[in-house]
Amino acid sequence: MAKVRLLTSMAGIDFSHDEGAIIDVTDAEAKRYLDAGIAEALVSAEPKVERAVKKGVTEKAIKG
């Protein structure tokens, strides 16, 4: 599978993609889209990993 960014909107019977959308397509579809000039290839170095991080508690001074 390849990821491409669409340079133009496209729609079909069971799908719709906006310009700038990043979609997963087969290698054959990616080649067709690139050859037709309707998409650009994306090269991803490493997938971004999100980590859950506990937020620290902030203490507030109270006048008294």
KOLFIRO-982672 format. One line per 8 residues: number of its first residue (from 1); for each residue x, y, z of N, C-alpha, C. Coordinates in steps of 0.2 Angstrom, whole numbers. Layout:
REM residues N
NUM) X:Y:Z:X:Y:Z:X:Y:Z  ...
***
This chain:
REM residues 64
1) 4:-6:0:0:0:0:4:6:0  2:11:-3:6:18:-4:1:23:-1  4:29:1:0:34:3:2:40:-2  -4:43:-4:-3:49:-9:-7:55:-6  -5:61:-8:-9:67:-7:-12:69:-14  -19:70:-13:-22:72:-19:-21:79:-21  -20:80:-27:-19:87:-30:-26:90:-33  -31:86:-33:-37:88:-35:-43:83:-32
9) -49:86:-32:-54:82:-29:-56:76:-33  -59:71:-30:-61:65:-34:-66:62:-31  -71:59:-34:-77:55:-31:-79:50:-36  -82:45:-33:-84:39:-36:-91:37:-33  -93:31:-35:-100:28:-32:-99:27:-25  -94:25:-22:-94:24:-15:-88:27:-11  -85:33:-14:-80:36:-11:-80:44:-13  -77:48:-9:-76:55:-11:-70:57:-7
17) -66:61:-11:-59:63:-8:-59:71:-10  -57:75:-5:-55:82:-6:-48:83:-8  -47:89:-12:-40:91:-13:-36:91:-7  -30:89:-7:-26:89:-1:-27:83:3  -31:79:2:-33:73:6:-27:68:5  -25:65:11:-20:59:11:-24:53:11  -23:48:6:-26:42:6:-22:36:5  -24:30:7:-20:24:5:-23:21:-1
25) -18:19:-5:-20:16:-12:-15:10:-13  -17:6:-18:-13:1:-20:-7:4:-24  -2:0:-24:4:3:-28:2:4:-35  -2:0:-38:-4:1:-45:-8:7:-46  -13:9:-41:-17:15:-41:-12:21:-40  -8:20:-36:-3:26:-34:1:28:-41  3:23:-44:7:24:-51:2:27:-56  -4:25:-56:-9:28:-61:-10:36:-59
33) -11:37:-52:-13:44:-50:-7:48:-51  -1:46:-50:5:50:-51:7:51:-58  6:46:-63:6:47:-70:1:52:-73  -5:52:-70:-10:57:-72:-9:64:-69  -5:64:-64:-4:71:-61:-9:73:-56  -13:68:-54:-18:70:-49:-16:69:-42  -10:66:-41:-8:65:-34:0:66:-34  2:67:-28:9:67:-26:11:61:-21
41) 17:58:-22:19:53:-17:21:56:-11  19:52:-5:21:54:1:26:49:4  32:52:6:37:48:9:37:49:17  35:44:20:35:44:28:41:41:31  45:45:34:51:42:38:49:37:43  45:39:48:43:35:53:37:37:56  32:32:57:26:34:60:26:38:66  22:43:67:22:47:73:19:43:79
49) 22:43:84:19:39:90:16:44:95  10:43:97:7:48:102:8:44:109  10:47:114:10:44:120:6:48:125  2:45:130:-2:48:135:3:50:140  2:57:142:6:60:147:2:63:152  3:61:158:-1:64:164:1:71:165  -4:76:165:-3:83:166:-1:84:173  4:88:174:6:90:181:1:95:184
57) 0:94:191:-4:99:195:-1:105:196  -4:111:194:-2:117:196:-5:120:202  0:122:206:-3:125:213:-4:133:212  -9:135:215:-10:142:215:-10:145:222  -7:151:222:-6:154:229:-13:157:230  -14:157:237:-21:160:239:-19:165:244  -22:171:243:-21:177:248:-25:175:254  -22:177:259:-25:175:266:-23:178:272
***
